[in-house]
Amino acid sequence: MAGHRKLGRPTGHRKLMLRNLVTSLLRDGKITTTITRAKETRKLAEKMITLGKRGDLHARRQAESFVLDKDVTKKVFDEIAPKYAERNGGYTRIMKLGPRRGDASEMVILELV
């Protein structure tokens, strides 16, 4: 089994879509999306928060190379990561909303705990 879901997208589109979702989640605190996208986004968002907890220059540069907005990276290192200093993983929560009206795809809210 592969290490990630393909989400029916070419590689470049999938990677950029996930970077956008992670950036939006870290900026706004929660996003509404499909369950498969949420599960992939959760992995990457938790990695960014873990980099924020490390807090050194190398971790900051790694986060800035992934997150699309420099202000969001600053927020991760200055506000979000210190909030989870005592917590070992599990920074996000997925709550089911039910099927989407158009194609009956399972919709969820992905939020920071």
C-alpha positions as CSV (number, residue, x, y, z in Angstrom):
1,M,0.0,0.0,0.0
2,A,1.3,3.5,-0.9
3,G,2.0,6.1,1.8
4,H,-0.6,8.5,0.6
5,R,-4.0,8.7,-1.2
6,K,-4.0,9.9,-4.8
7,L,-7.3,11.8,-4.6
8,G,-7.9,11.5,-8.3
9,R,-5.4,14.3,-9.1
10,P,-2.1,14.5,-11.0
11,T,0.9,14.7,-8.6
12,G,1.5,18.5,-8.9
13,H,-2.2,19.4,-8.5
14,R,-2.6,17.0,-5.5
15,K,0.5,18.4,-3.7
16,L,-0.6,22.0,-4.2
17,M,-4.2,21.3,-3.2
18,L,-2.9,19.7,0.1
19,R,-0.6,22.7,0.7
20,N,-3.6,25.0,0.2
21,L,-5.7,23.0,2.6
22,V,-3.0,22.9,5.3
23,T,-2.4,26.6,4.9
24,S,-6.1,27.3,5.3
25,L,-6.5,25.0,8.3
26,L,-3.6,26.7,10.1
27,R,-4.8,30.2,9.3
28,D,-8.5,29.7,10.1
29,G,-8.4,26.9,12.6
30,K,-11.0,24.8,10.8
31,I,-12.0,23.8,7.2
32,T,-14.8,21.9,5.6
33,T,-13.8,19.2,3.1
34,T,-14.3,15.6,2.1
35,I,-13.2,12.9,4.5
36,T,-10.3,11.5,2.3
37,R,-8.9,15.0,1.8
38,A,-9.2,15.7,5.5
39,K,-7.3,12.6,6.4
40,E,-4.4,13.5,4.1
41,T,-4.4,17.1,5.3
42,R,-4.3,16.1,8.9
43,K,-1.0,14.2,8.4
44,L,0.7,17.2,6.9
45,A,-0.8,19.8,9.3
46,E,0.4,17.8,12.3
47,K,3.9,17.7,10.8
48,M,3.8,21.5,10.5
49,I,2.8,21.9,14.1
50,T,5.5,19.5,15.2
51,L,8.0,21.6,13.3
52,G,6.7,24.6,15.1
53,K,7.2,22.9,18.5
54,R,10.9,22.2,17.5
55,G,11.2,25.9,16.9
56,D,14.7,26.1,15.5
57,L,15.8,27.8,12.3
58,H,15.9,24.6,10.2
59,A,12.3,23.7,11.3
60,R,11.1,27.2,10.4
61,R,12.7,27.0,6.9
62,Q,11.1,23.5,6.4
63,A,7.7,24.8,7.3
64,E,8.1,27.9,5.1
65,S,9.0,25.7,2.2
66,F,5.6,23.9,2.6
67,V,3.1,26.5,3.9
68,L,2.1,29.0,1.2
69,D,1.8,32.1,3.4
70,K,4.7,33.4,5.5
71,D,2.2,35.0,8.0
72,V,0.7,31.5,8.6
73,T,4.2,30.1,9.3
74,K,4.8,32.9,11.8
75,K,1.4,32.1,13.4
76,V,2.3,28.4,13.7
77,F,5.6,29.1,15.4
78,D,4.4,31.9,17.7
79,E,0.8,31.0,18.6
80,I,-0.2,27.5,17.6
81,A,2.9,25.4,18.6
82,P,3.2,26.8,22.1
83,K,-0.4,25.9,22.7
84,Y,0.4,22.2,22.1
85,A,3.7,22.1,24.0
86,E,2.5,19.5,26.4
87,R,0.6,17.4,23.8
88,N,2.3,14.6,21.9
89,G,0.4,14.6,18.6
90,G,-3.3,14.6,17.9
91,Y,-3.6,18.3,17.2
92,T,-6.6,17.9,14.9
93,R,-10.2,16.6,15.1
94,I,-12.4,15.3,12.3
95,M,-16.2,15.7,12.8
96,K,-18.5,14.2,10.2
97,L,-21.2,16.4,8.6
98,G,-23.0,13.8,6.4
99,P,-23.1,13.4,2.6
100,R,-22.7,16.3,0.2
101,R,-25.8,17.2,-1.7
102,G,-24.3,17.0,-5.3
103,D,-22.4,13.7,-5.3
104,A,-23.1,12.2,-1.8
105,S,-19.4,12.5,-0.9
106,E,-18.9,12.3,2.9
107,M,-18.2,15.8,4.2
108,V,-16.3,16.6,7.4
109,I,-15.0,19.6,9.5
110,L,-11.3,19.3,10.1
111,E,-10.3,21.6,13.0
112,L,-7.5,22.2,15.5
113,V,-8.2,20.8,18.9
